Amino acid sequence: MVQPTIIPVTPRVLNTASLCIYLGRSPTWLAQNRGVLEAQGFPRPDPLLGGYDRLAVDLWLDGRSEIFRVETAPLAGSRSWEKPVR
């Protein structure tokens, strides 16, 4: 008999305990700060699925850290790989 291959799955929807582990915070901290977090755009738990969308949390964190900040365009004619002209 062939054994089925078990593929590890990372859940997309996190329950409160998993969310706290993901954020590195305690459930008490989350309960005390949830209103402030949501006022700043933190995703609310999905009412149907009963948990937090991990990707929505990631997008919120990315926005706070400005990880996708748009850099200013280089000056016309300059190329980042060229040595500066002196």
Biopython code that builds the backbone (N, CA, C, O; Angstrom):
import numpy as np
from Bio.PDB.StructureBuilder import StructureBuilder

atoms = [
    (1, "MET", "N", (0.835, -1.185, 0.000)),
    (1, "MET", "CA", (0.000, 0.000, 0.000)),
    (1, "MET", "C", (0.883, 1.253, 0.000)),
    (1, "MET", "O", (1.851, 1.340, 0.756)),
    (2, "VAL", "N", (0.546, 2.194, -0.835)),
    (2, "VAL", "CA", (1.308, 3.435, -0.958)),
    (2, "VAL", "C", (0.826, 4.418, 0.106)),
    (2, "VAL", "O", (-0.372, 4.659, 0.256)),
    (3, "GLN", "N", (1.783, 4.977, 0.836)),
    (3, "GLN", "CA", (1.453, 5.971, 1.846)),
    (3, "GLN", "C", (1.189, 7.321, 1.177)),
    (3, "GLN", "O", (1.927, 7.729, 0.281)),
    (4, "PRO", "N", (0.139, 8.009, 1.612)),
    (4, "PRO", "CA", (-0.120, 9.329, 1.018)),
    (4, "PRO", "C", (0.980, 10.319, 1.418)),
    (4, "PRO", "O", (1.552, 10.232, 2.504)),
    (5, "THR", "N", (1.253, 11.238, 0.531)),
    (5, "THR", "CA", (2.225, 12.289, 0.817)),
    (5, "THR", "C", (1.541, 13.363, 1.650)),
    (5, "THR", "O", (0.485, 13.875, 1.280)),
    (6, "ILE", "N", (2.150, 13.693, 2.766)),
    (6, "ILE", "CA", (1.600, 14.739, 3.624)),
    (6, "ILE", "C", (2.315, 16.042, 3.296)),
    (6, "ILE", "O", (3.538, 16.147, 3.398)),
    (7, "ILE", "N", (1.536, 17.014, 2.907)),
    (7, "ILE", "CA", (2.071, 18.322, 2.553)),
    (7, "ILE", "C", (1.716, 19.300, 3.673)),
    (7, "ILE", "O", (0.539, 19.486, 3.983)),
    (8, "PRO", "N", (2.729, 19.926, 4.282)),
    (8, "PRO", "CA", (2.420, 20.889, 5.347)),
    (8, "PRO", "C", (1.669, 22.097, 4.785)),
    (8, "PRO", "O", (1.989, 22.599, 3.708)),
    (9, "VAL", "N", (0.693, 22.541, 5.516)),
    (9, "VAL", "CA", (-0.134, 23.667, 5.087)),
    (9, "VAL", "C", (-0.030, 24.784, 6.123)),
    (9, "VAL", "O", (-0.173, 24.549, 7.323)),
    (10, "THR", "N", (0.219, 25.987, 5.646)),
    (10, "THR", "CA", (0.195, 27.159, 6.521)),
    (10, "THR", "C", (-1.197, 27.743, 6.433)),
    (10, "THR", "O", (-1.634, 28.136, 5.351)),
    (11, "PRO", "N", (-1.905, 27.810, 7.552)),
    (11, "PRO", "CA", (-3.277, 28.318, 7.482)),
    (11, "PRO", "C", (-3.315, 29.788, 7.080)),
    (11, "PRO", "O", (-2.464, 30.578, 7.487)),
    (12, "ARG", "N", (-4.299, 30.136, 6.289)),
    (12, "ARG", "CA", (-4.502, 31.526, 5.875)),
    (12, "ARG", "C", (-5.275, 32.287, 6.951)),
    (12, "ARG", "O", (-5.033, 33.472, 7.180)),
    (13, "VAL", "N", (-6.204, 31.597, 7.606)),
    (13, "VAL", "CA", (-7.022, 32.221, 8.645)),
    (13, "VAL", "C", (-6.474, 31.806, 10.007)),
    (13, "VAL", "O", (-6.374, 30.620, 10.321)),
    (14, "LEU", "N", (-6.124, 32.806, 10.801)),
    (14, "LEU", "CA", (-5.535, 32.558, 12.111)),
    (14, "LEU", "C", (-6.558, 32.796, 13.215)),
    (14, "LEU", "O", (-7.259, 33.808, 13.204)),
    (15, "ASN", "N", (-6.647, 31.875, 14.161)),
    (15, "ASN", "CA", (-7.474, 32.147, 15.336)),
    (15, "ASN", "C", (-6.711, 33.136, 16.226)),
    (15, "ASN", "O", (-5.561, 33.465, 15.935)),
    (16, "THR", "N", (-7.327, 33.603, 17.283)),
    (16, "THR", "CA", (-6.713, 34.635, 18.119)),
    (16, "THR", "C", (-5.390, 34.177, 18.709)),
    (16, "THR", "O", (-4.428, 34.944, 18.738)),
    (17, "ALA", "N", (-5.330, 32.940, 19.180)),
    (17, "ALA", "CA", (-4.087, 32.433, 19.774)),
    (17, "ALA", "C", (-2.972, 32.386, 18.732)),
    (17, "ALA", "O", (-1.842, 32.785, 19.017)),
    (18, "SER", "N", (-3.276, 31.905, 17.535)),
    (18, "SER", "CA", (-2.270, 31.835, 16.467)),
    (18, "SER", "C", (-1.850, 33.232, 16.020)),
    (18, "SER", "O", (-0.676, 33.466, 15.735)),
    (19, "LEU", "N", (-2.801, 34.158, 15.958)),
    (19, "LEU", "CA", (-2.482, 35.537, 15.593)),
    (19, "LEU", "C", (-1.511, 36.139, 16.597)),
    (19, "LEU", "O", (-0.554, 36.809, 16.210)),
    (20, "CYS", "N", (-1.747, 35.907, 17.871)),
    (20, "CYS", "CA", (-0.867, 36.450, 18.906)),
    (20, "CYS", "C", (0.545, 35.897, 18.771)),
    (20, "CYS", "O", (1.523, 36.632, 18.911)),
    (21, "ILE", "N", (0.649, 34.600, 18.498)),
    (21, "ILE", "CA", (1.965, 33.998, 18.279)),
    (21, "ILE", "C", (2.609, 34.626, 17.055)),
    (21, "ILE", "O", (3.796, 34.954, 17.079)),
    (22, "TYR", "N", (1.839, 34.797, 15.985)),
    (22, "TYR", "CA", (2.334, 35.379, 14.745)),
    (22, "TYR", "C", (2.863, 36.791, 14.976)),
    (22, "TYR", "O", (3.893, 37.168, 14.416)),
    (23, "LEU", "N", (2.165, 37.573, 15.798)),
    (23, "LEU", "CA", (2.562, 38.948, 16.078)),
    (23, "LEU", "C", (3.608, 39.056, 17.179)),
    (23, "LEU", "O", (4.220, 40.109, 17.364)),
    (24, "GLY", "N", (3.810, 37.967, 17.906)),
    (24, "GLY", "CA", (4.748, 38.011, 19.026)),
    (24, "GLY", "C", (4.195, 38.772, 20.215)),
    (24, "GLY", "O", (4.947, 39.384, 20.973)),
    (25, "ARG", "N", (2.880, 38.735, 20.378)),
    (25, "ARG", "CA", (2.201, 39.441, 21.469)),
    (25, "ARG", "C", (1.305, 38.465, 22.224)),
    (25, "ARG", "O", (0.970, 37.396, 21.715)),
    (26, "SER", "N", (0.926, 38.838, 23.428)),
    (26, "SER", "CA", (0.074, 37.976, 24.241)),
    (26, "SER", "C", (-1.395, 38.240, 23.929)),
    (26, "SER", "O", (-1.738, 39.306, 23.418)),
    (27, "PRO", "N", (-2.267, 37.275, 24.233)),
    (27, "PRO", "CA", (-3.705, 37.514, 24.073)),
    (27, "PRO", "C", (-4.193, 38.703, 24.902)),
    (27, "PRO", "O", (-5.095, 39.425, 24.479)),
    (28, "THR", "N", (-3.602, 38.906, 26.071)),
    (28, "THR", "CA", (-3.971, 40.055, 26.904)),
    (28, "THR", "C", (-3.625, 41.359, 26.203)),
    (28, "THR", "O", (-4.421, 42.298, 26.192)),
    (29, "TRP", "N", (-2.434, 41.412, 25.620)),
    (29, "TRP", "CA", (-2.022, 42.603, 24.892)),
    (29, "TRP", "C", (-2.976, 42.877, 23.734)),
    (29, "TRP", "O", (-3.388, 44.017, 23.522)),
    (30, "LEU", "N", (-3.322, 41.841, 22.993)),
    (30, "LEU", "CA", (-4.233, 42.013, 21.855)),
    (30, "LEU", "C", (-5.585, 42.536, 22.326)),
    (30, "LEU", "O", (-6.140, 43.455, 21.724)),
    (31, "ALA", "N", (-6.111, 41.961, 23.391)),
    (31, "ALA", "CA", (-7.408, 42.406, 23.912)),
    (31, "ALA", "C", (-7.355, 43.869, 24.339)),
    (31, "ALA", "O", (-8.301, 44.621, 24.107)),
    (32, "GLN", "N", (-6.258, 44.269, 24.958)),
    (32, "GLN", "CA", (-6.121, 45.654, 25.438)),
    (32, "GLN", "C", (-5.902, 46.645, 24.294)),
    (32, "GLN", "O", (-6.253, 47.818, 24.424)),
    (33, "ASN", "N", (-5.338, 46.202, 23.199)),
    (33, "ASN", "CA", (-4.961, 47.113, 22.113)),
    (33, "ASN", "C", (-5.770, 46.938, 20.835)),
    (33, "ASN", "O", (-5.509, 47.626, 19.848)),
    (34, "ARG", "N", (-6.729, 46.049, 20.831)),
    (34, "ARG", "CA", (-7.475, 45.753, 19.603)),
    (34, "ARG", "C", (-8.176, 46.993, 19.040)),
    (34, "ARG", "O", (-8.154, 47.213, 17.829)),
    (35, "GLY", "N", (-8.792, 47.799, 19.897)),
    (35, "GLY", "CA", (-9.468, 49.009, 19.428)),
    (35, "GLY", "C", (-8.522, 49.974, 18.739)),
    (35, "GLY", "O", (-8.852, 50.528, 17.690)),
    (36, "VAL", "N", (-7.349, 50.181, 19.318)),
    (36, "VAL", "CA", (-6.346, 51.074, 18.724)),
    (36, "VAL", "C", (-5.858, 50.492, 17.403)),
    (36, "VAL", "O", (-5.716, 51.210, 16.414)),
    (37, "LEU", "N", (-5.601, 49.180, 17.394)),
    (37, "LEU", "CA", (-5.145, 48.529, 16.167)),
    (37, "LEU", "C", (-6.163, 48.698, 15.045)),
    (37, "LEU", "O", (-5.806, 49.086, 13.932)),
    (38, "GLU", "N", (-7.423, 48.410, 15.335)),
    (38, "GLU", "CA", (-8.470, 48.511, 14.312)),
    (38, "GLU", "C", (-8.676, 49.947, 13.867)),
    (38, "GLU", "O", (-8.982, 50.193, 12.700)),
    (39, "ALA", "N", (-8.511, 50.906, 14.781)),
    (39, "ALA", "CA", (-8.621, 52.319, 14.404)),
    (39, "ALA", "C", (-7.509, 52.710, 13.430)),
    (39, "ALA", "O", (-7.660, 53.650, 12.650)),
    (40, "GLN", "N", (-6.394, 51.982, 13.481)),
    (40, "GLN", "CA", (-5.274, 52.249, 12.575)),
    (40, "GLN", "C", (-5.288, 51.323, 11.364)),
    (40, "GLN", "O", (-4.297, 51.223, 10.640)),
    (41, "GLY", "N", (-6.429, 50.637, 11.144)),
    (41, "GLY", "CA", (-6.585, 49.838, 9.940)),
    (41, "GLY", "C", (-6.285, 48.356, 10.076)),
    (41, "GLY", "O", (-6.343, 47.625, 9.088)),
    (42, "PHE", "N", (-5.965, 47.896, 11.285)),
    (42, "PHE", "CA", (-5.691, 46.475, 11.473)),
    (42, "PHE", "C", (-6.938, 45.677, 11.099)),
    (42, "PHE", "O", (-8.047, 46.053, 11.480)),
    (43, "PRO", "N", (-6.769, 44.579, 10.357)),
    (43, "PRO", "CA", (-7.946, 43.826, 9.904)),
    (43, "PRO", "C", (-8.730, 43.219, 11.054)),
    (43, "PRO", "O", (-8.165, 42.730, 12.032)),
    (44, "ARG", "N", (-10.033, 43.264, 10.912)),
    (44, "ARG", "CA", (-10.926, 42.641, 11.900)),
    (44, "ARG", "C", (-11.061, 41.161, 11.567)),
    (44, "ARG", "O", (-10.833, 40.756, 10.427)),
    (45, "PRO", "N", (-11.428, 40.357, 12.555)),
    (45, "PRO", "CA", (-11.625, 38.931, 12.251)),
    (45, "PRO", "C", (-12.808, 38.737, 11.307)),
    (45, "PRO", "O", (-13.804, 39.456, 11.384)),
    (46, "ASP", "N", (-12.685, 37.770, 10.429)),
    (46, "ASP", "CA", (-13.757, 37.446, 9.487)),
    (46, "ASP", "C", (-14.904, 36.808, 10.264)),
    (46, "ASP", "O", (-14.690, 35.811, 10.953)),
    (47, "PRO", "N", (-16.115, 37.356, 10.171)),
    (47, "PRO", "CA", (-17.233, 36.826, 10.968)),
    (47, "PRO", "C", (-17.648, 35.413, 10.559)),
    (47, "PRO", "O", (-18.120, 34.646, 11.399)),
    (48, "LEU", "N", (-17.484, 35.062, 9.299)),
    (48, "LEU", "CA", (-17.865, 33.726, 8.847)),
    (48, "LEU", "C", (-16.817, 32.680, 9.238)),
    (48, "LEU", "O", (-17.153, 31.594, 9.712)),
    (49, "LEU", "N", (-15.567, 33.017, 9.034)),
    (49, "LEU", "CA", (-14.487, 32.066, 9.299)),
    (49, "LEU", "C", (-13.989, 32.118, 10.738)),
    (49, "LEU", "O", (-13.332, 31.187, 11.204)),
    (50, "GLY", "N", (-14.300, 33.200, 11.439)),
    (50, "GLY", "CA", (-13.948, 33.296, 12.850)),
    (50, "GLY", "C", (-12.473, 33.481, 13.121)),
    (50, "GLY", "O", (-11.977, 33.052, 14.163)),
    (51, "GLY", "N", (-11.767, 34.107, 12.210)),
    (51, "GLY", "CA", (-10.351, 34.338, 12.432)),
    (51, "GLY", "C", (-9.835, 35.487, 11.594)),
    (51, "GLY", "O", (-10.585, 36.146, 10.874)),
    (52, "TYR", "N", (-8.544, 35.709, 11.704)),
    (52, "TYR", "CA", (-7.878, 36.819, 11.034)),
    (52, "TYR", "C", (-7.191, 36.330, 9.763)),
    (52, "TYR", "O", (-6.525, 35.295, 9.774)),
    (53, "ASP", "N", (-7.350, 37.066, 8.676)),
    (53, "ASP", "CA", (-6.694, 36.742, 7.415)),
    (53, "ASP", "C", (-5.215, 37.093, 7.547)),
    (53, "ASP", "O", (-4.856, 38.263, 7.683)),
    (54, "ARG", "N", (-4.377, 36.092, 7.506)),
    (54, "ARG", "CA", (-2.936, 36.281, 7.685)),
    (54, "ARG", "C", (-2.361, 37.239, 6.645)),
    (54, "ARG", "O", (-1.509, 38.063, 6.978)),
    (55, "LEU", "N", (-2.805, 37.147, 5.405)),
    (55, "LEU", "CA", (-2.280, 38.033, 4.362)),
    (55, "LEU", "C", (-2.716, 39.479, 4.577)),
    (55, "LEU", "O", (-1.955, 40.403, 4.292)),
    (56, "ALA", "N", (-3.937, 39.685, 5.077)),
    (56, "ALA", "CA", (-4.387, 41.047, 5.389)),
    (56, "ALA", "C", (-3.550, 41.630, 6.525)),
    (56, "ALA", "O", (-3.219, 42.816, 6.517)),
    (57, "VAL", "N", (-3.213, 40.797, 7.493)),
    (57, "VAL", "CA", (-2.342, 41.242, 8.587)),
    (57, "VAL", "C", (-0.964, 41.604, 8.028)),
    (57, "VAL", "O", (-0.388, 42.625, 8.403)),
    (58, "ASP", "N", (-0.439, 40.768, 7.134)),
    (58, "ASP", "CA", (0.856, 41.055, 6.516)),
    (58, "ASP", "C", (0.833, 42.371, 5.746)),
    (58, "ASP", "O", (1.772, 43.161, 5.839)),
    (59, "LEU", "N", (-0.234, 42.608, 4.986)),
    (59, "LEU", "CA", (-0.338, 43.862, 4.227)),
    (59, "LEU", "C", (-0.386, 45.067, 5.153)),
    (59, "LEU", "O", (0.216, 46.102, 4.865)),
    (60, "TRP", "N", (-1.103, 44.934, 6.267)),
    (60, "TRP", "CA", (-1.182, 46.015, 7.244)),
    (60, "TRP", "C", (0.208, 46.290, 7.817)),
    (60, "TRP", "O", (0.621, 47.445, 7.926)),
    (61, "LEU", "N", (0.925, 45.230, 8.181)),
    (61, "LEU", "CA", (2.273, 45.398, 8.721)),
    (61, "LEU", "C", (3.210, 46.005, 7.678)),
    (61, "LEU", "O", (4.023, 46.870, 8.002)),
    (62, "ASP", "N", (3.098, 45.552, 6.422)),
    (62, "ASP", "CA", (3.925, 46.108, 5.352)),
    (62, "ASP", "C", (3.684, 47.606, 5.199)),
    (62, "ASP", "O", (4.623, 48.376, 4.997)),
    (63, "GLY", "N", (2.428, 48.011, 5.296)),
    (63, "GLY", "CA", (2.099, 49.429, 5.187)),
    (63, "GLY", "C", (2.665, 50.250, 6.332)),
    (63, "GLY", "O", (3.105, 51.382, 6.133)),
    (64, "ARG", "N", (2.657, 49.684, 7.525)),
    (64, "ARG", "CA", (3.198, 50.404, 8.682)),
    (64, "ARG", "C", (4.711, 50.560, 8.583)),
    (64, "ARG", "O", (5.264, 51.580, 8.995)),
    (65, "SER", "N", (5.369, 49.561, 8.044)),
    (65, "SER", "CA", (6.830, 49.623, 7.955)),
    (65, "SER", "C", (7.286, 50.336, 6.690)),
    (65, "SER", "O", (8.481, 50.552, 6.490)),
    (66, "GLU", "N", (6.340, 50.700, 5.844)),
    (66, "GLU", "CA", (6.626, 51.365, 4.571)),
    (66, "GLU", "C", (7.533, 50.510, 3.693)),
    (66, "GLU", "O", (8.370, 51.027, 2.953)),
    (67, "ILE", "N", (7.355, 49.198, 3.787)),
    (67, "ILE", "CA", (8.191, 48.267, 3.032)),
    (67, "ILE", "C", (8.026, 48.449, 1.524)),
    (67, "ILE", "O", (8.944, 48.166, 0.755)),
    (68, "PHE", "N", (6.862, 48.918, 1.112)),
    (68, "PHE", "CA", (6.610, 49.140, -0.311)),
    (68, "PHE", "C", (6.613, 50.619, -0.654)),
    (68, "PHE", "O", (5.943, 51.047, -1.593)),
    (69, "ARG", "N", (7.367, 51.399, 0.109)),
    (69, "ARG", "CA", (7.453, 52.841, -0.120)),
    (69, "ARG", "C", (8.013, 53.099, -1.510)),
    (69, "ARG", "O", (8.964, 52.441, -1.931)),
    (70, "VAL", "N", (7.434, 54.043, -2.213)),
    (70, "VAL", "CA", (7.888, 54.410, -3.547)),
    (70, "VAL", "C", (9.093, 55.319, -3.394)),
    (70, "VAL", "O", (9.032, 56.354, -2.729)),
    (71, "GLU", "N", (10.174, 54.921, -4.012)),
    (71, "GLU", "CA", (11.387, 55.732, -3.981)),
    (71, "GLU", "C", (11.272, 56.838, -5.021)),
    (71, "GLU", "O", (10.561, 56.699, -6.016)),
    (72, "THR", "N", (11.970, 57.922, -4.781)),
    (72, "THR", "CA", (11.962, 58.999, -5.765)),
    (72, "THR", "C", (12.755, 58.558, -6.988)),
    (72, "THR", "O", (13.709, 57.788, -6.880)),
    (73, "ALA", "N", (12.359, 59.046, -8.127)),
    (73, "ALA", "CA", (13.007, 58.677, -9.390)),
    (73, "ALA", "C", (14.396, 59.306, -9.453)),
    (73, "ALA", "O", (14.587, 60.429, -8.985)),
    (74, "PRO", "N", (15.359, 58.601, -10.023)),
    (74, "PRO", "CA", (16.691, 59.195, -10.185)),
    (74, "PRO", "C", (16.637, 60.353, -11.174)),
    (74, "PRO", "O", (15.694, 60.467, -11.958)),
    (75, "LEU", "N", (17.638, 61.197, -11.132)),
    (75, "LEU", "CA", (17.702, 62.321, -12.062)),
    (75, "LEU", "C", (17.761, 61.807, -13.491)),
    (75, "LEU", "O", (18.319, 60.742, -13.757)),
    (76, "ALA", "N", (17.187, 62.564, -14.399)),
    (76, "ALA", "CA", (17.183, 62.174, -15.812)),
    (76, "ALA", "C", (18.608, 61.970, -16.304)),
    (76, "ALA", "O", (19.482, 62.800, -16.057)),
    (77, "GLY", "N", (18.836, 60.877, -16.993)),
    (77, "GLY", "CA", (20.140, 60.590, -17.559)),
    (77, "GLY", "C", (21.080, 59.853, -16.631)),
    (77, "GLY", "O", (22.120, 59.366, -17.075)),
    (78, "SER", "N", (20.744, 59.756, -15.344)),
    (78, "SER", "CA", (21.637, 59.033, -14.435)),
    (78, "SER", "C", (21.238, 57.572, -14.366)),
    (78, "SER", "O", (20.058, 57.228, -14.441)),
    (79, "ARG", "N", (22.212, 56.742, -14.226)),
    (79, "ARG", "CA", (21.972, 55.305, -14.126)),
    (79, "ARG", "C", (22.639, 54.813, -12.861)),
    (79, "ARG", "O", (23.796, 55.144, -12.601)),
    (80, "SER", "N", (21.937, 54.040, -12.083)),
    (80, "SER", "CA", (22.439, 53.628, -10.784)),
    (80, "SER", "C", (23.700, 52.771, -10.882)),
    (80, "SER", "O", (24.465, 52.695, -9.921)),
    (81, "TRP", "N", (23.928, 52.124, -12.029)),
    (81, "TRP", "CA", (25.078, 51.239, -12.152)),
    (81, "TRP", "C", (26.338, 51.966, -12.635)),
    (81, "TRP", "O", (27.430, 51.396, -12.641)),
    (82, "GLU", "N", (26.174, 53.217, -13.034)),
    (82, "GLU", "CA", (27.325, 53.956, -13.523)),
    (82, "GLU", "C", (28.022, 54.686, -12.368)),
    (82, "GLU", "O", (27.397, 55.061, -11.376)),
    (83, "LYS", "N", (29.310, 54.869, -12.528)),
    (83, "LYS", "CA", (30.064, 55.616, -11.524)),
    (83, "LYS", "C", (29.663, 57.086, -11.617)),
    (83, "LYS", "O", (29.396, 57.593, -12.707)),
    (84, "PRO", "N", (29.623, 57.763, -10.477)),
    (84, "PRO", "CA", (29.262, 59.186, -10.533)),
    (84, "PRO", "C", (30.325, 59.982, -11.286)),
    (84, "PRO", "O", (31.516, 59.680, -11.207)),
    (85, "VAL", "N", (29.882, 60.992, -12.008)),
    (85, "VAL", "CA", (30.781, 61.856, -12.754)),
    (85, "VAL", "C", (31.295, 62.922, -11.805)),
    (85, "VAL", "O", (30.524, 63.535, -11.067)),
    (86, "ARG", "N", (32.632, 63.143, -11.829)),
    (86, "ARG", "CA", (33.242, 64.148, -10.928)),
    (86, "ARG", "C", (33.739, 65.321, -11.691)),
    (86, "ARG", "O", (34.278, 66.258, -11.101)),
]
sb = StructureBuilder()
sb.init_structure("model")
sb.init_model(0)
sb.init_chain("A")
sb.init_seg("    ")
for serial, (resi, resn, name, xyz) in enumerate(atoms, 1):
    if name == "N":
        sb.init_residue(resn, " ", resi, " ")
    sb.init_atom(name, np.array(xyz, "f"), 0.0, 1.0, " ", f" {name:<3s}", serial, name[0])
structure = sb.get_structure()
